[in-house]
């Protein structure tokens, strides 16, 4: 899952026609999943995994390179290194100087970009099918030939710092998300934000970036995925010609010591300029490696997917104490993650009442399992989401890349729907009791401060003069 932002916290609107569609999708989902093409998997001699899927319905394709490196692979004092390197990957090589990578892709009618998360860094090009070879050539070139220039680094560091200001410093709700993870994880690298802290960005040196690149940007630490109007048998020799000359790199350590068990509630206040309070409540929970992850995924759907969900019905419709409310959980993470709730408090409503309302919905699930209808609706929503993802080349590749990068493997995606269907109402109740406990809870509350008054004309502009 990307580092949490408010864009992930918008409740999904379920219209009546869509609810009907969910039922139809459930009826036909066995057929939909049986038609999903299985990747053509290869492992090159240098250890790079290649997944190719032929989807001839339109003359387009997505090319994605996923590296198993994210903020979890950093150390205290250098938070944000993976994200900074992502920015520097567009600064050029000897063959393709600064600015030419994206310009070439755009000139050939494609789009390109990249993203960094706690667990991985990925690069992609969405191109016409007859331009796949060009995208592969560009990616192979920067996998081994990146030129790190100190002048470019100094400039890009300021760009990243401005990005941090927009995401956290000037976004009070984003700042609360960041603070919640920092409180919930005290020793594990999920403690720090993907973008890093200002002090760490300032302390970063070009040598740090070079070391990170040399350690993690190697073919044996990468997965290449191409999905679209391709012929796998014809494309694989091209991939081998471009990527196999790149030597195998080190095998970086990927297993980290687990975060110690939480033995009591943690609670904090964050005072920032804001219009309304914001409440968050996080619980540390297992990832894909536990069978409980499937029940937790359904639990999230019951509580927060759509306007018919429990949280929306209770806090927005009935009690009218929240402007927005929901929950977030990502199954596909390298290490055990965070199941968190949030509420944007309605002006005039009491924060204490909102927190109590969130807890009541948790307690309700702990005391009584969901109804059969409610459980089936949640399963339909989760299945529909997966089916829609596979209908998009880009989203399908994203799903496979994430599964490969966190250690789950792409085959687990094929098992996902069957495992979701096997979840029972009693499973939902059990995981709610086991993980959503007071001793495992971290609560963060954004306390709004009034905006600062601008300096008066009589004092403005005189500071610092001798």
Helices and strands as residue ranges (DSSP letters): G 6-9, H 16-35, E 40-43, E 49-54, E 60-67, G 71-73, H 81-88, H 100-107, E 111-116, E 121-128, G 129-131, H 132-145, H 150-164, I 165-169, H 172-184, G 189-191, H 198-203, H 206-216, G 219-221, E 222-228, H 232-243, E 266-273, E 278-285, H 292-304, H 310-311, I 312-318, E 322-328, E 337-345, H 351-367, H 372-390, H 393-406, H 411-421, H 425-435, G 438-440, E 441-449
